[in-house]
Amino acid sequence: MNSSIEKELLDQLAKLAFEQQRMVLNFARVLAISVPVGTPGKELLRFAGAIELDDWNIMADAIQKDHEQINGDEW
């Protein structure tokens, strides 16, 4: 742990009431066990170039055409 962060954290914890300290502890525990969701970008590199340029252009045109458009019947 970075010693300056550790010192600052301890200084701030000392200013908190007991129940607030417990909340910080619980939060830290949740952060420690949380696992990022998703696939690392490195694993997605194999898909690079899989979409043809014409398809990209079609998608880009559709996005530009429908950008910020709302279809009330879809909800």
Beta strands, then each sheet from edge to edge (+ up, - down):
end
